[in-house]
Amino acid sequence: MKKSPTRTASKKRNASPSSDAKLVAAYFARLSEPAKSTLQSVRASILSACPKATIETISYGIPTFKHNGAGICAIAAFKTHCSFFPMSGFILDKFETELAPYEVSKGTVRFPADKPLPASLIKNIIKARLTQISEKQKSKPTR
């Protein structure tokens, strides 16, 4: 079975931040317009809402944002749409009203390739997701 070079590279435990940045840059370089501009806009909104220590990497072949080892969200572009993955069904339920104009499935928000999600919505989702991650980490028993 042939392995995807991106997937293999993203699973390296000692991958440096610069190699992650190169993989993310390569992902965006492969995109065509209007999805490229749309996803870059969504990416900028995500990064502006995330803590400075957030890591941007490629996981499962798509740009993924992590903080303290936990996945915050991921984004991807497809032929006919773009997707935002909040990595939490709870978050999708919490923002059900705000997400009503979009196609929402179990773990994905799909939006037009030429129209990014509103920055304010992304920032609110990221804030809620970070709170959820923090609460989950606090409730974990220490060794």
N, C-alpha and C positions, 0 to 999 in steps of 0.2 A: 504494500500500500504506500503510495506516495504521500509524504508529509508536506504540508504548507510551510514554506520557509518563515513566514511571519509568525505563525502559531508556534513553531519550534523556538524561534528567537525570543518570543515573549515569555516562554516558560523557564528561561534560564534564571536560576536563583540569584546569581550574582551579576545580573545585567545592570550595567551602569545607567545612571540617569540620562547620559548623553546617547546611549544606544536606544533607550526608550523614546527620546525625543526624535531620533532619526526614524524609528519605526512609525511614529505618529505622523511625522512630516511625509514619509513615503505613502502612508494611507491617504492623506489629503492630496498629494500630488497625483494620485491615480483617479481622483474624482473629476467628473465633468460638471460644467455649469448647467443649471443653477444650483444643483445639490451642494457643490463645493462651497459657494458663498453662504448658502443657508446653514450648512453644518458649521462653518467657521464662525458664524454669528452666534449659533447655539453654544459652541465651544467657549467663546469669549464670555458669554453670560454665565456659564458654569464656572469657569475659572475665577470670575469676579466674585462669585458667591462662596467659593471654597477657601478654606484656610491656606496660608502660604505653604504649609508642609504637604499639600496635596500632591500626589504623584499621578502623572498622566502617562499611561502605558497602552500597550495593545494586548488585549485579552480576548481570546476566541476570534481573533482577526479584526476587532473593532476598537476604536479609542475608548479607554476606560479610565475613570478617575477614582483614585483610592486615597484614603486617609487612615493612618495608623493601621494599615494592613486590611482595612475593610473597604469593600466596594461602595462607592457613593452612587455612581451612575455610569452609563455608557451611551454612546451615540453611534449611529451608522447611517450610511446612505445606500439606497437601493435604486433600482431602475426607475420606479415610479413614485417613490416617496422617501422620506427620511424617518428615522426612528430614534426615540429617546427611551432609554431603559433605566427606570429609577431603582431597580434591584430590590423592590419591596412592594408587595401587594397592598400593604397597609397604606403606603403613600398614595397609591392609585385610588384607593377607597377614600382617603382623606380629601383628595382634590377632585373628587368625582364631578362636582358642579363645574369647576373651572376647566376640566378636561372634556366636558360634554361636546364641544364643537369638533373634537378629534376622534379618530378611530382608536379605541383603547381595547387591548386584549389583556390576557393574564399578567404580562410583565412588560408591555410595550405601549408607547404612545406613538402613533403614526401621524405624520403631518406632511403637507405638500412639500415637494422638493424645492419649490420656489417661494416658500413662506415659512420663516422660522417661528418656533414657539415664542410667545412674548417673553421678553427678558424678565419681567417681574414675576411671571409664573414660574420660570425656571429657578429664579432665586428663592422663591418661597418653597418650592419642592426641595431644593438643595438644603435649605435651612432645616426643614422638617426631617429630611433624611439624616443629616448630621446629628440632630437631636436624638433620633432613633438609634443611631449607631452608638452614641455616647451612653445612652441609657442601657443599651444591651451590653456594652463593655463593662459598665459599673456593676451590673447584676451577675457577671461571670464570677465564679468562685476563684479566689487566688490560690496558688499552689504553695 
